[in-house]
């Protein structure tokens, strides 16, 4: 009889333990949903807990990761794998061991030591999305209010010329990796001679399908209207090596001029059809979040040549310099990406109006030349992959976990 009681008590304790663990995992998923994170999935493989999510709340991906790590009390497993997503595509893997996590919580190791013990990797092929996601991103609309600035210096009658515009941009995720972008450009101030007479007009209107293929190979295929009034198709690829230290990129596109007049049904096309083909390489010096890149091929106006980039990420601030040498001419300039308030946005129910996360602007020292021009297709997995770079995330977490 005593033996039977012992078995019953042991089984009861075992089921209670399982219930506590399951409740803890459900609590994490419920908490993430309440905080506004999307596409949440929690799975278990043996003694590993796998947590994947998409951040559309925090301006900065590293800030979202730091917030999650600080607020998880326990994960009842020996290992926690965190998989941040973009457009419901897994971008990065963080591996945290339970003992390191406990030591960090109990202040046995410093936040910097803990951040350095985390294993960061772009290799996510092993982890497949299983089960249904909680708080899906599909068909939730983001309306971004983005400021735009174009300016030119040096004319005697107009020493400073500028065009300041507001660009409301609607973004909707239609399926995994597929996003629609539509944009209106609204002039607020204009004395830029090359843009005299511009009024409210359409900006980008396009569809973009994004993929992450095996072995850290990213692809973006876009079709529609891009910047510089280009209509066409665009294919970009980027392959990372050495866990994010090195990348090889390509671009192929075919576009024509287009302009949407005041009435959207009054559309006309000119016959300037242009092909762009480029290949480039990028190296990251991880200690200083410094990127050095070079690319060769054709530009928008069919001049061929080299473009050299060097820029540094100071937390969220980006300062870069560019040099261009083509068969026609040369140019040089700089660009900035400045974070805008707020750091954390409200979660999306169906539609959300918010400021753009960053103000981006650049200046070419020879403003009168068309050398080395290229259009933009908007946000995509290629340019967002830099924010998920393992070395960049590690450097950011070392600072963010201290606060």
NORMO-V146752 format. One line per field, one symbol per residue. ss: DSSP state (H for helix, E for strand, C for the rest). psi: psi as a letter, one per 40 degrees, with the letter a starting at -180 (. if undefined). A space follows every 50 residues. Layout:
ss: ???
psi: ???
This chain:
ss: CHHHHHHHHHHHHHHHHHHHHHHHHHHHHHHHHHHCCEEEEEEEECCEEE EEEECCCECCHHHHHHHHHHHCCCCCCCEEEEEEEECCEECCEEEEEHHH HHHHHCCCCCHHHHHHHCEEECCCCCCCCCCCCECCCCCCEEEEEEEEEE EEECCCCCCEEEEEEEEEEEEEEEECCEEEEEEEEEEEEECCHHHCCCCC EEEEEEEEEEEEECCCEEEEEEEEEEHHHEEEEEEEEEEEEHHHCEEEEE EEEEEEECEECCCCCCEECCCCEEEEEEEEEEEEEHHHCEEEEEEEEECC CCCEEEEEEEEEEECCEEEEEEEEEECCCEEEEEEEEEECCCCECCCCCC EEEEECCEEEEEEECCCCCCCCCCCCCCCCHHHHHHHHCHHHHHHHHHHH CCC
psi: ddddddddddddddddddddddddddddddddddeeiifhhhihhbfhhh hiihhfdidhddddddddddehdiefidihhhgiihffhhdihhhhiddd dddddefdiidddddddihhieheddhihiiiihgiehehhhhhghiihh iiieiddgdhhihhihghhhhhhdahehihhiihhhhdhhfhdefheiah iibhhiihhiihiiffhihhhihahaiffhhaihhiihhiiffediihii hhihiiiihhadhdeghihieghihhhiiiihhhhddefhhhiiiiaiad feiiaihhihiihgbehhhiiihhhiddaiiiaiiihhiiiidhiiihcd ihhiiidihhiihhdgeeiehfiiiieahiddddddeehddddddddddd ed.
